[in-house]
């Protein structure tokens, strides 16, 4: 289960990080306290009991940082996080010069994107000269530290906070890849069909649907009408092609799964555009296979909404 750590406040997230560190290092962890530079560091000196494993243990002087965000879609690829790491590097250099750090660990409730995350860790080591650096995102925090430890779940009441969209995104990625490949052929007669699409779009009383689902008018006009609508006929042609029967089955499987999850956990979001953006980030962050086709993810989600496969009818 993936817990919604963005619903914690920063102080509670620091306490959670400290509890996790006690399991990794032992009870010798010094809890987060304000340092000379105003930053709040967790500290440990010795040999880690369980990190990175019980066999290959880091040792020396550890500095631990907890960086919390309120955004449910934030990731380690975001520019503001890279800026944060840059500021941390300056602090680490000072600690290194005074002999106060060998290993650096940054816990964050952002989504960890493998390529960017590894790049940032290498940057920390190369620019500061410390022995080891690790960035632990919400996937690692949830899967390795929270889920196996029911005491942590109870201590912090995390069963109240869990991410609603724990679904398989493999199928929709395959659909997007196939759509991107076939798009040049499908788009040949698009201009002649746009007016018909707009006519068909009106028939489902979309304004009433938007009100029921709390979809903002600005989002509807700018993102759906202005950006996605022109591709709806193309998607329809793509799904109705006899060569794409298997893909069409996958499409309806994805839509069915998303519909159930959205229905059950809709109250965890405010406006419906937040649901769209959350799913988009869930699918796209850190994925290189659909590079150049990420915009189609949003278009397919809008198409599902248009067809009343997701959201209230």
N, C-alpha and C positions, 0 to 999 in steps of 0.2 A: 504494500500500500504506500502511496506517495502522499505525504502530509503537507498541508498548505502552510509552509513555514513563513510565508509573507504575512500571515495573519498574526504572527507573534510580534511583540515590540522588540526593539534592538537590544534592550537589557535582558529580556528573557532569552533571546537568541544567544547572547554571550554566555548566559548561565548554561544553556543547552550545550554549547560548544565546550565549556569547561567540564561538564559531566562526561561528555564523550572523551575528552582528553584524559580524564582520570581512568577510563577503561583502557586507553591506549598506552598511557605512560605509568599508571599507578597513582597512588594518592599524593605523590610529591608535587603535583601541579600547583603553582601559585595562581590563584584566580585573577581575573582581569582587574587591573588597577591602573590608575592614571600615571603615565610616565612623565619625565621631564619635558617632553615635547608636546604634552597634552593628549597623546595617543593612549589607548587602553590595550595593554598587552597581557597575554597569559604567558607564564614562564615555567620552564622545567629544565632541570639539569640532571643528566644521568643517561641511562640506556632505556629506550622505549621497550615496554613489555610486548607490545603487539603491533608495532608499526615500523616499516610497511608490512611486516609479517612477523610471526613468532620466531622465524629463523634468521631472516635478514633484518636486524634491528638497527635503526638509527641511534646514534648516541652523541652526547655532547650537550651544548646549550641550545635549548629550543625557545623560539619566540612564536607565539600563536596569536593570530588576529581573527576577529569575527566581523565580517562585513555583511550587514543585513540590508535588504531592500524590500519595500512595500509592494513592488511590482510583481505580479504573478507570471509575467512573460519575460522578465529580465534574464540575460544570459551573459556568460563570460566573454562573448564576442562584442558586446556593446562598447561603444567608445568611452563612455563614462567610467566603465570598469577598468579599461586600459589606462585611463588617466589615474585612477585610484592606485593601480599597481605601480605606476610611475612614481607617485608620491611615497608609496611604501618602500620603493627601492632606495630613495634618498635617506629614509630612516634606517634601513638595513645597513647601508654603507657606514653610517655613524656608529651603529652597534658593532659592526665588524671591526672598525678601527679601534674600538675600545675593548675588543675581545669578549663581547657579551652575546655573541650569536654564532652558532654553527649550522643550525637547521631552522627553516622558516616554514610555517604552515598557515594557510589562509582558508578559513571556513566561510562559505557564502551560501546563501539560499538561492543563488542564481543557477540557471541551467548550465552545466559544464559542457562546453563544446570542445571536443577532443583536440582538434587541430590548433585552435586559438589558445586553449588552456595549456597545452604542452609548450607552445611558443612562448607564452608568458612565463612559465616555470623556467625554461631555458634562459630567458632574458634575465630573470632575477639572479640566477646562479652566475651567469657570465658577467653581469654588471656589478655584482657585489663580492664575488669570490667565496661565498659560503658553500658548505658541502652539499646541502640538499634543500630543495624547495618543493612544496606541494600546494596545489589549489584543490580544495575538496568542495565540489558543488552539491546541489541538493539531491542529485541522484545517489551519490555516494553516501551522503548523510542519511538519506532515507533507507537505502537498501542494505548498507553495511553496518550502520550504527543504531538506527531507530527501530527498524522492523524486528531485528533479532532480540531486542531488549525491551520487553514489556514494561519493565520498571521505569524506563525513560518515558514511555508513552503515558503511563499513569502519572508520573511526577509532573509532567508538563501539560497534561490534558490534551495530548496531541490527537486523540481519537476524535476530537471535535473539529480538527483541521486536516482534511485530506483532499488532495487534488481530485476533481471530479472526472477528468478525462484520461483515464488509464485505459487506452484502447490500442489495438494493433494498427499501426500506421503503414505497415508493409504494403497492403493492397492498394491504398490510395496513391502511394508513391509509384507503384507499377502502372496504375492508370494514368498518372500525370506523365510518366516517361513515354508511354505509348502515344498519348495524345500529342505531346510535343513532336514526336517523330512524324505523325500523320498530319499535323496541322497545315503544312503547305498545300497538300492536296485537298483538304477539307475546306480551305478558305477560298477556293476558286470562285464559287458563286455566292459569296457571302453578301456583297452589297445589294444584290437583288432581293435578298430575303430579310433584310433588317426591318423594313416596314411591317412585314408580316409578324416578326417576332414581337415588335412593340404592340401590335394589335392583340396578339395572344397574351401578352404580359398583363394587359389591362383586365382580362377576363377573370382573374382570380381575386379581384378586389384587394389588391396589394396593400392599399392604405389601411384597410381593416386588419389585415394580417400584421402589419407593422405595429399598429397600436397594441394588439394582443401580445406581441412579443417584445414590446418596448424597444423597437429599433428606431434610432434617431433619424429624423427627416434629412438632416445634413449628410449623414453617412449614406442613407438610401440614395440620395440624389448624386453625391460625388463619387461613391464607390460602386454602387450597383448600376444605376442608370447610365452614368457617364463612362464607367470603365468596363464593367462585366457584361452588361446587357448585349453588347454587340457580338459577343462570343457564344451566346446561348444557343443560337441555331447551329453553330459549328459543333458544339458539344452534343446537341441532339442528333446531328448527322453521324457523329463519331460513335455514339452509343447504339444507334439503330443499324449500323453497318453489319451485314451478315458475318463479316470477318472478325467482328468484335464481340461475339456472343459471350465468350468467357469473361471478357473485360466488363461487359454490362452486368453480368452476375456479380462480379466483384464490386462494382459500383453500388448495386442495391444492398449488398452485404454491409459495405461501409456505411451507407446512409442509414440502414436499420440500426446498426450498432451505435452510431452517433446520436440518432434520435432517442434511443433509450437512455443513454448517458445524459444527454441534455435535459430530458424530461425529469429524470430523477434528481439531478443536481443543479437545476436552473437557478435556484436561489443563491448560489454561490457567486453569481455575477449580477451586475446591475443591467446596463443596456445590452441588447443582444449583439451589438457590434463587438463587445468585449469577448463574447463567446467565439465569434469568427476569428478575432485576432489571436486568442489563446490557442485555438486549434491550429491555426497557421503556424504559430511559433513552435508548437509541439511537433509538428511534422517537419518543418524546414530547418530548425536550428541544428547546425553541425552536419547537415546532410549534403554530400557533394554530388550524389547521383542525379538529383533533379536541379542541379545548377543550371540557370538559364530558363528554367520552367517554373520557378517558385510562384510567379504571379498567377499561374494556372490553378494553384491550390485554392486561392481565394475565389477565383471564378467558379470552380467546381462547387465550393461551399455555398456560394450565392445561388448557383443553379439548383442545388438541393433544396435550399430555402424557397426558391421560386416554385419548385415543383411540389412544395408542401411535404417533402420527405423529412425535413427537420423543422423544428419550431412549431408553435401552435397554428392550427389551420384556421 
